[in-house]
Amino acid sequence: MIDKIQEYLGDEADALLSHECKTISKDRLHLPGGDFVDRIFAQTDRNQRVLNNLNWILNTGRLAGTGYVSILPVDQGIEHSAGASFAKNPDYFDSENIIKLAIEGGCNAVASTYGVLGSCSRKYAHKIPFIVKVNHNQLMSYPNHPDQIMFGSVDQAFDMGAAAIGATIYFGSQEANRQIIEVAEAFYRAHELGMATILWCYTRNDAFKKDGVDYHVSADLTGQANHLGVTIEADIIKQKLPENNGGYKALNMGSSSYGKIDERVYTELTSENPIDLTRYQIANCYMGRQPLINSGGASGANDFGDAVKTAVINKRAGGAGLISGRKAFQRPIDEGAKLLRTIQDVYLCKDVTIA
């Protein structure tokens, strides 16, 4: 298995697989494992039904019992428009094929909209954990105004038989305060009913792009978004893989004053290595008490290699898995399932260790 992973990584194999983290040591982290619910979540205020659903998610699919998760998320029909998302493979206009792909691909869970999951819930809600995405950026208003609005109630997800709900907050946006309040209330209700909670912790502000650099994916800004996310009791944090650092510093150049940061974030707690940058994201999730899953990103020319690289970075940093959608569903179901299983192989491979 390690030979195939090295092949996918190509020239980056040695650097990624042999990197030794000298910023935040792995012994400070709460790492994934088969006992994660008993070791970590059982000590929290989550009720028994939430623990049951977390156990169900962690004990489904090819990664069952490892503490790692592979989740198929398909909410792009709303977030990116159905035409843009499904034109490459029109089979996925049919909601059932989304659920079939998650099962065929050996996933721990499938995350999608009320409509997708509700349309097939009686057939599948007892076979694979459902994660109902409760808010979306609907993208039909003109001109576009990026905002996450609620598409249904938490009780509706519960009645569907969902194991968890998911939500997005655009941290840094003008709508962030309202979104934080709405999602915090939704997460409280979900926990009350026994469902787990997953937060898409995205940064969003035009000012985060400066001098040709996109700091929406900087380790310092995404790390703080994660810390806000665990504050409202998200059980799992979904975040984009960091691609740079220094967002706070870039935004504070000149006379403006934005947020607060300590220089040691850049000199001691991170380096330029993507594994160390991702570990800083995990540190902001209470050192991994709330697991971090990274997104798989858009489909491109080298999907299998890119997916393996993301998985290796996440795992070696101490993360808990990937949530990968477009790379999988924008291709025939057998190829999409193969890609999902290729991601899972990274987490099953004992030769890919924590840095």
N, C-alpha and C positions, 0 to 999 in steps of 0.2 A: 504493500500500500504506500509506503514512504517513497518508493521509486517513482510511482505515478505522480505523487504530489510534487516531487522534485522536478519531474518532467514538465508539469504545468507551470511551475514557478520559473523555470528556465534560468537565466543568468542571475536572478535574484534569490535563488534557492539557498545558497550558503549564507548570505547576509540575513535572510529572514529566519532561517531555521537554527542558526547558531548564535543569534544575538543574545547578549546577556544584559538584562535590565539593571542599571546602576542608579536609577532615580528612586522610584518607590519599590522597595523589595517585595517579592511575592509573599513573604511570610506575614506581611501586614494585611493581606487580602483575605476575604472570605470567598474561597474558590468553589466552583461548581463541583457537585458530586452527587452520588446516588442518595445520600442522606440529607440533601440540602433543606428539604422542608422540615425535617426533624431538627436539624442542627441550627437553622436560622429562622425560618418562618414560624415554627411552633413557639418561639419565644416572644412573638409580637402580639399585637392586639387583634390580629385576624381571627375570625371565628372558625369553628371546625369545618364548616361547609366550604370556606375559602381554601383551607388547607387541603381538603379533599380534591377540589378542582385544580389546585396547583400540582398536587400529586398526579392527577389524571393527565395533565399536560406533560409533566416530566416523565411519565411512564407510558407514553404512546409513541408508536413509530420506531424507526430504526435506532434512534438515540435513547430509547427507553432505559431508565435506570442509570444513565451516565451523569445526569445533572445538566446536560446540554440540550438545546432546543434548535430545531429547524422548522420555521414557520413559513407557510405560503401566504403572502398578503396580496389580495387583489381588490383594491378599492379605486384603481386607476380609472375605471369607467366613469367615476365622478371627478376624481382629482385631476385627471389629465384628458378627459372626454373619452367616451366609448370608442369613437371612430379612431382617434389617435392611438388608443391602446390595443384594440382588437383587430384592426385592419390586417395586421401581419398574419393573424391566425383567427379567422372568423368563428371558429368553433367555440371560442370563449365568450361570444355574445350569449351563449347558452350557459346559464348559471351553474347547472349541474356539472359541467366539465371542469369548472374551477375546483369543486370539491373532489371530483374524481382524480384530478392531478395531484392534490395534496395527499390523498390516500395512496395512489400509485407511487408517488415520490417518497413515501415513508416519513412524512412530516409528523411533528408532534401536534400540530393544530393548523387550522385554516382561518385566516382573518379576512373578513369582507364586510359588505354592507348589509343593512337590514334586508334589503330586497333579495340579494343573492342567497344569503343563508336561509332566510325565511321561506324562499320558494322551494327549498328541498329539505326543510328541517325534519319533517317526520321520517324521511328516509335515511338521514345521515347524522342527526344531532347526537345520537347515542353511539355512533361508530367512530367519530373523530371530534375532538374538542373544537367547538365553535368560538371564535373571538369576534364579537360584533363591533364594528367600528361605528361609534355613535355620532361623530361629527365629521364634517367635510368642508372643503373649499369648493363651492359649486361651479365657479368659473363660467357662468352664463351671463351674468350681469355685464353691461358694457358702459364704461370701460371696466376692465377687470379690477376687482378690489379683493386682494388676498385676505380672506377671513375664514375661520372655522366656525360653522354654525351647526347646532344640534339638528339631527335628522330624525330623532325618535326618542323614546323614553328608555330608561334603564330597565323598567319593569317589562317592557316589550321584549328586550333581549333575554330576560329571565324566563318569560313565558315560552320563548323559542327553544329553551334548553341549553342556552349558551354557558360555557365554562368560564368565560371572561368577557369583559368589554375592553375596547381600545379607543383612544382618543388622541387628537393632536392639539398641541398648543404652539402658536407662533411666538416664541419668546423674543422679546425685543420689538415686536410690532405695536402699533397704536391700539390694537384690539386685545393685547395680551392680558390686561387686568381682568376684563370681562371673561375671557376664555379660562383663565385660572380659576375664577370663582365658579363658572359653570362646570368645569371638569372636576374640580374638587368636590362639588356637591354630587356629581354623577358617580365618582369613585366611592364616596361615602355610602351612597345608596347601593351600589354594586356589592360592596363588602357586607352591608347589612343583609343582602339577599343571598350571599354566599358565593359571589362570582369574583374572580381575580381581576386585576386591572393592569393594563399595559399602556404606557404613554409614549407617543411619538413626540420626542422633545426637539422640535425644529426651531432654529433661529430664523428670523425674518425681518429684515429692515434694509431698505436701499442703501443706507449709510454703511452697512457692513461690507460693501464693495468699495474699495479705496485703492487708487493708484494701480488699477489693473489686477488687484488681488482680491479674491472672494473669501472674506473672513467668516462667512456663514459656516464654514467647515474648519474653523480654527479650534484648536484644542481648548484654549482658555474660555472662549465664548460657549462652545458646546458643553464643556465641563460644567459651567455655571448653569446652563439650561438643565442639565441632568440633575444638579443639586436642587434646583427649584422643583423639578419633577418628583423627586423622592420625598420632598417636603409635603406634597399633597397625597402621599402614600400610594404612589404607583408601585405595584409589585414588581414590574419589569420595565426597564427603560429601553426604548428603541432610539438609536441615534445614528446619524451618518458617520462613517469613518472619518477621522480628522485628516486633513490634507495639509495643514499649515498650523501656525501658532502666532500669537502676538496680536490678536484682534483688539484687545483692550488698549495696547500700546499704540496701535495705528489710529484708533479712534480718538485718542487723547493727544495726538500731535497738534500743535498750534495752541490756540487759546481756549478750545473747548475742554470740558471736563466730563468724562463719561465713566460711570461705575467706579469700582475700586479694585486694585490688584496689588500683589506683592511681587517684587522682582524675583524672588526665590522660585516662583512658579516656573520661570523660564531658565533659571540657572541651576536649580537643584531638583525640581519635581518633574521636569520634562527634558527631552533632548530633541533632536531633529528626526530621530528614528520613529517610524509610524507605530511601532509596538509601544514605545514609551509614551507617545502622544495619546494612544488609546488607553493606556493604563491610567493616565490622568483623568480621562473620562470616567473610568471605573472608580477611581478614588473619590470622585464626586457623587458616586452612588453608594455612599456610606461604606467605602472600601469593598464593594461587591455584595453587601447585604441585600441590596436590590440588584439583581443580575442585569448586565448590559448586553443587549443584542444589537449588532450593527446591521444596517440595511445593505442589501446587495447591490443597489445602484441600477442605473439604466442599462438596457441591452446595448451591446457594441460588437466590435469585430472579434474580440477574444474573450467571450463570456465565460468559458470554462476556466481559463487561466486567471481572469480577474476575480471570479468567485472563489477559487482556491486561495488566491493571495489574500483576499479579504478575510476568509475563514482562518487562515494561518495567523494573521495579525490579531484578530479578535481572540482566538484561543490562547496564543502565546502571551497576550496582554493580561489574560485572566477573565476574559469575557465568557458569556454563556451561550453564544450561538449566533446564527444569522437569520434574518427575515428577508427572504429574497423572492421577488415577484416577477418583474418584467423579464429578467433573464430566463425564467422558466416558462411563463405562459405565452411568450411571443415566439414560440416554436412548437412543432408537433409534440403531442403529449408524451410520446416515448422519449424524445430528446429532452423535453422539460423535466421529466421524472429522472432521467439520467443525470442532469445537471444538479438537481436537488440531492440525489444520492452521492454525487461527487463531493458536494459541500459536506455532507454528513460523514463521509470517509475521513475528512480532516479531523473531526472530533472523535472518531473511533480509533484513529491511529495513535498508538501510545508513543510513537517516536516524535510526534509533535508535542513538545512539552511546554510548560509555563516558563516564560523567560525570567 
